[in-house]
Amino acid sequence: MIRHLFTLIWNKKRSQALLLVEILASFLVLFAVMSLLVFKVGNYLSPIGYQYQNRWAVTLDWGSLPDSLADPIRQRLKQRALAYPEVQAASFSSGNTPFANATSNGEHHWNGKVINSFHFWTDDDFARTMDIPVLEGRWFNRSDAAVTIEPIVITQTLRQQVFGSENVIGRILVADDDPKSKSRIIGVVGNYKRAGEYEENSPGTFYRYQRDRWQNTLVLRVRPGTDARFEARLIKDFGNIAKEWSFAVNYMADQREAKQNQEVIQIATFLILITFLLINVALGLFGVLNVSIARRRGEIGLRRALGATEGSISWQFVGEMWVLATFALVLGLLLAGQFPLLNVFDLDAGVYLVAMGVSVVVIYLLVTLCAVFPSRQAAMVQPAVALHEE
Amino acid sequence: MLTNYIKIAWKVLLRHPFYTFITLFGISLTLTVLMVLTSFIDHLIGVHYPETKRNRSLYMMQLGIIDSTKNSRNQSSLSYKFLKQFVLPLQTPEKIAIVSDRMTTNSYVGSKRLRLGLKFTDAAFWEITDFAFVAGKPYRQPNVTNGDNVAVISESFRDDYFGKEAAVVGKSIEVDNTRYRVLGVVKSVPDTQLFTSADVYLPYTVPKSNYLTDSYLGMFQVIMLARDSQNMAAIEQEYKEVISRIPVPFVDNGFKAYHLETDAKTYFDTFANTQAGGPDIATFLTLVVLFALMFMLLPALNLVNLNVGRSMERASEIGIRKAFGAPITTLLGQFIIENLFITLLGGLLALGLSWIIITLINQSGWIAHLDMTINLTVLIVSTLLTLIFGVLSGIIPAWRMAKLSIADALKS
């Protein structure tokens, strides 16, 4: 039976070729969008690693004042903030706080391995302020001030990429351009997805706050229910302590929502486009099948006259579409298979495989859906009527 | 002849409403997507409120300073120090305006908190741009020279801070712990306008701006107005010469710089270069065109398949015309024109749909104060896209139909 279908398709290869190209193109587009979706959904399922509700990021701008002179004032601001009952914890951080647009990254070297990692500069209170659980070792504390090798805390992802399950506490990493700049791992935290839920879980490294560095963001954990009235008072107080400075407060929950909206808009746009394309293709296939069945009434009538059942006629047309779709999908999978093989875009091979699977299923569903109705109609053909026309 | 072809096409459309629906659905939705995209790109890089003189303006957005090995670079907006030394003295431009990056800060009204974008500008900024003043007027040179605490605010900020339609000129606002007297209210600018969008505009000389820094890297950008389009090349040339005379190496904030990277460019180029990686405008447009073609490919293939399948419907007509001596090219021409007619019909539908979608996007608040439109540029590009789509989807079926042999065609 299947060999017969192959022959039927082969005999009409010229007109079937375009149909095949169309199914192939649909598959490739679907595969591209599905890869993105699977990637994003996969990211979404992995936890973000910290709390953002009731966290405020206060950006400080001290203009042309040298960083070293700014530090004592920064410390006074932090003490002032902590003096309020509304503020439960406070910590300094570099500007790349969660959901902020700033990023900073660099490379670590260890035993010939090179790992790109996001860098964060934070003080001793950051893990407490953001509720980041420390899985191994410890977070920074006062005792780190005196050490010669810079202490760092790394994320679980970085740890797994470099060391697997080996013990990491106390190991020494070397920074990218300067072999003299060494750092010692003192702790491991879980996930830390700075751009929100949809971000890939990438390696991250925390460095300890230092006086002459430019940690210009004060992160606050405020009591639930604290509102803008308190914020206004706080900023007024800050303005009295640091006269010429500028302050901007961001609520992390708001920033997250903005980021989230961007992602959702992006995903929704792709979904709308792909849905439109698929509906379009489905309607087109439907039309093509309708036309071709109308043209093959003679053939159908003959088969019916020779005793073919309604079921076997329907099955023939659906089967033909399946064979055609299979041809297209084999070609498509050969092309799509290059993505995991060549490691394009650095995505996990699993993402591509799932995307391929989903796309194959969707294409078969689509093809079947388009074939069922016209083939049912074909099956209704009365042999007498069809052959009479001929 | 043409009217005949179109009449025939119209009859063919009416004969099978279902196929007509499929065809028009595909064409119009494909073109709608591309038209909305065109409108958005036009919104980003075309001439729009308040920068109506963009066609004869040059922009400076960033300055890069690079070390001897070209491995390490610092890049940022320009500082007032740099501008005063090298940009403001330029002779060729008609006018030079400086405007800072958009800073975000908050303002408090009772228990409400307003997030706002802040820009520090000079007085020329108001002359180079065409802001629509809802009330009051801009600050002028004397205000800037004195460093007066005065402000121009946007309509939407006024509504949030004082209440809708309030008369506010002469009243004061408190932003970042400082009070400013409101001089004027302007129609809000969409967030996508990199150089002009803000909620509060202040003279760059107010104490809070911290504009007197020691580095070449700072927070200012420049808009330069040329007398005419020929003048633009002269400005670019003069600026290049000025930059080439800056002695290198120099030390900037502890960074030893050997090369300077800065250009006065059109908005088009400036925009493309701010995007990550910085492709030039040619690459950017090639990518957009490629995307448009790729996107059209699938619906076009779809139409091709449907039309090839339906070509037998017209067999008797083709057979008779051929028997009476119509050459292949005439038939080919006829079918392509028919297809173009249908595509244009779809294009018209798409235009209506695009207008609805654009209005919806503008109102959705996805980008604050967005004002996408269908203007002449968008219309021209859309027509072009429609024609391309028509030819792309029409040529193969037309060829198949025109080539049908007489015997086959007449047999049925």
Interface residues (C-beta under 8 A of the other chain):
Chain A: S15 L18 L19 V21 E22 A25 S26 V29 D61 G63 S64 D227 A228 R229 E231 A232 I235 K236 G239 E244 S246 F247 A248 V249 N250 N261 I265 L273 F276 L277 I279 N280 V281 L283 G284 L285 F286 G287 V288 V291 S292 R295
Chain B: F18 Y19 I22 F25 G26 L29 T30 V33 M103 T104 T105 N106 Y108 G110 S111 K112 R113 D176 N177 P207 K208 N210 L212 T213 D214 F295 L297 L298 P299 L301 N302 L303 V304 N305 L306 V308 G309 R310 M312 W366 I396
